[in-house]
Amino acid sequence: RYISAEASAKLRPPSRSAMNKYDIKRTCGEGSFAVVYEAVRRSDGVRVAVKKIKTPQPSWQACLHLRELRSFKTVGSHPHVVALHELVLEKKLLHFVFEFCDSNLYEFLSASSSPPPPARAAEMLAQLLSGVGHIHAHGFMHRDLKPENVLCDAAATHLKVADLGLARELRSRPPY
């Protein structure tokens, strides 16, 4: 079963081959809760990032209540927040399909021999704050903002905040 971000909460009929429309190319990274792959959508050749959650999900309804999905549905579209294209549940494993970004800020800065010039750093910070500001304006705090969770193109000219898995509503009460 899958949900389109554009259609928000509209459910489509279950599809046994929902993930078959993507060709997995390589593993981009792995964390405690998920593995991220670079993939290509077969229908149009668009590159996407597929985040496969390691924990099996008991049902489609349980997936709809996950914090990361609730965060993305509420936050919506913004040029400096990574876009969620669809959600796929296949064999009890949940897959978030996101727009693909070439790198992350940690990799970009680690590969550079020197820090970006002040004017470029200010541009990067403005983009980062724009994305975080949008998330906050929609009632969420990120709670895991780090260079690895700031995605970018190869030259880091366009930054996007990613990984809302630990995001909490601003109105939440402690413990966060």
C-alpha positions as CSV (number, residue, x, y, z in Angstrom):
1,R,0.0,0.0,0.0
2,Y,1.3,3.5,-0.6
3,I,0.4,7.1,-0.1
4,S,1.3,10.0,-2.4
5,A,2.5,13.2,-0.7
6,E,0.7,15.2,-3.3
7,A,-2.5,13.4,-2.5
8,S,-1.7,13.8,1.2
9,A,-3.9,11.3,3.1
10,K,-5.7,9.8,0.1
11,L,-5.2,6.0,0.1
12,R,-4.8,4.1,-3.1
13,P,-5.6,0.4,-3.5
14,P,-2.8,-2.0,-2.3
15,S,-0.2,-2.9,-4.9
16,R,1.8,-6.0,-4.6
17,S,4.5,-4.6,-6.9
18,A,4.7,-1.0,-5.6
19,M,8.5,-1.1,-5.1
20,N,9.0,-2.8,-8.5
21,K,8.6,0.5,-10.2
22,Y,12.0,1.5,-8.8
23,D,15.5,0.1,-9.6
24,I,17.8,0.3,-6.6
25,K,21.2,1.5,-7.7
26,R,23.3,1.7,-4.5
27,T,23.2,2.0,-0.7
28,C,23.6,5.7,0.3
29,G,23.7,5.2,4.1
30,E,22.5,3.2,7.0
31,G,21.4,4.2,10.5
32,S,20.0,2.5,13.5
33,F,16.4,2.6,12.1
34,A,16.7,2.7,8.4
35,V,18.7,2.1,5.2
36,V,18.7,4.7,2.4
37,Y,19.2,3.7,-1.2
38,E,19.6,5.6,-4.4
39,A,17.0,4.4,-6.9
40,V,15.6,5.2,-10.3
41,R,11.9,5.3,-11.1
42,R,11.5,3.1,-14.1
43,S,8.6,5.0,-15.7
44,D,10.6,8.3,-16.2
45,G,14.2,7.7,-15.1
46,V,13.9,10.1,-12.2
47,R,16.4,9.5,-9.4
48,V,14.9,9.1,-5.9
49,A,16.0,8.2,-2.4
50,V,14.3,5.2,-0.8
51,K,14.5,5.1,2.9
52,K,13.6,1.5,4.1
53,I,12.6,1.4,7.8
54,K,14.1,-1.7,9.5
55,T,11.3,-2.3,11.9
56,P,8.4,-4.3,10.4
57,Q,5.1,-2.5,10.5
58,P,2.0,-4.3,11.8
59,S,-0.4,-2.6,9.4
60,W,-0.9,0.3,7.0
61,Q,-2.8,2.1,9.7
62,A,0.2,1.9,12.0
63,C,2.3,3.5,9.3
64,L,0.0,6.4,9.0
65,H,0.6,7.2,12.6
66,L,4.4,7.3,12.4
67,R,6.0,10.5,13.6
68,E,8.0,11.1,10.4
69,L,5.0,10.7,8.1
70,R,2.9,13.0,10.3
71,S,5.7,15.6,10.3
72,F,6.1,15.5,6.5
73,K,2.3,15.6,5.9
74,T,2.0,18.7,8.2
75,V,5.1,20.5,7.1
76,G,4.3,20.1,3.4
77,S,6.3,21.4,0.5
78,H,9.2,23.9,0.8
79,P,12.3,24.5,-1.3
80,H,14.6,23.8,1.7
81,V,12.9,20.7,3.1
82,V,13.4,17.4,1.2
83,A,10.2,16.3,-0.7
84,L,8.4,13.1,0.2
85,H,7.0,11.6,-3.1
86,E,5.3,8.5,-1.7
87,L,5.1,5.9,1.0
88,V,5.2,2.2,0.2
89,L,4.4,-0.7,2.6
90,E,5.6,-4.0,1.1
91,K,6.0,-7.2,3.0
92,K,5.5,-5.3,6.3
93,L,8.5,-3.1,5.5
94,L,7.9,0.6,5.1
95,H,9.7,2.6,2.3
96,F,9.7,6.4,2.2
97,V,10.4,7.6,-1.4
98,F,12.0,11.1,-1.4
99,E,13.5,13.4,-3.9
100,F,17.2,12.5,-4.5
101,C,20.0,14.8,-3.4
102,D,23.6,14.2,-4.4
103,S,25.2,14.6,-1.0
104,N,24.9,15.9,2.5
105,L,26.5,18.8,4.2
106,Y,28.9,16.6,6.2
107,E,30.2,14.9,3.1
108,F,30.5,18.2,1.2
109,L,32.4,20.0,4.1
110,S,34.6,16.9,4.7
111,A,35.7,16.8,1.0
112,S,36.6,20.5,1.0
113,S,40.1,21.6,1.8
114,S,38.9,24.8,3.4
115,P,35.6,26.1,4.8
116,P,33.4,28.0,2.4
117,P,34.0,31.8,2.1
118,P,31.9,33.9,4.5
119,A,29.4,35.0,1.8
120,R,28.8,31.4,0.7
121,A,28.5,30.2,4.3
122,A,25.9,32.9,4.9
123,E,23.9,31.7,1.8
124,M,24.1,28.1,3.1
125,L,23.0,29.2,6.6
126,A,20.1,31.3,5.1
127,Q,18.8,28.2,3.2
128,L,19.1,26.0,6.3
129,L,17.3,28.5,8.5
130,S,14.6,28.9,5.8
131,G,13.9,25.1,5.9
132,V,14.0,25.0,9.7
133,G,11.8,28.1,10.0
134,H,9.3,26.4,7.7
135,I,9.3,23.3,9.9
136,H,8.8,25.5,13.0
137,A,6.1,27.6,11.4
138,H,4.1,24.3,10.9
139,G,4.4,23.4,14.6
140,F,7.4,21.0,14.6
141,M,10.9,21.0,16.0
142,H,13.5,18.8,14.1
143,R,15.4,17.6,17.1
144,D,18.2,15.9,15.0
145,L,19.6,18.7,13.0
146,K,23.2,17.9,12.0
147,P,25.3,18.1,8.8
148,E,24.3,14.5,7.8
149,N,20.6,15.5,7.9
150,V,21.1,18.5,5.6
151,L,21.1,17.3,2.0
152,C,22.5,19.1,-0.9
153,D,23.5,19.0,-4.6
154,A,27.1,18.2,-5.4
155,A,28.2,21.8,-5.1
156,A,26.1,22.5,-2.0
157,T,24.4,25.4,-3.8
158,H,21.0,24.1,-2.7
159,L,20.4,22.8,0.8
160,K,17.4,20.8,2.1
161,V,16.6,19.7,5.7
162,A,15.9,16.0,5.9
163,D,15.1,13.2,8.3
164,L,12.1,14.2,10.4
165,G,12.0,10.9,12.2
166,L,12.7,12.5,15.6
167,A,10.7,15.6,15.0
168,R,8.2,16.6,17.7
169,E,5.3,19.0,17.8
170,L,6.2,22.3,19.4
171,R,3.3,21.9,21.7
172,S,4.6,18.6,23.0
173,R,5.3,18.3,26.7
174,P,8.5,17.0,28.2
175,P,10.1,14.6,27.9
176,Y,10.8,15.4,24.3
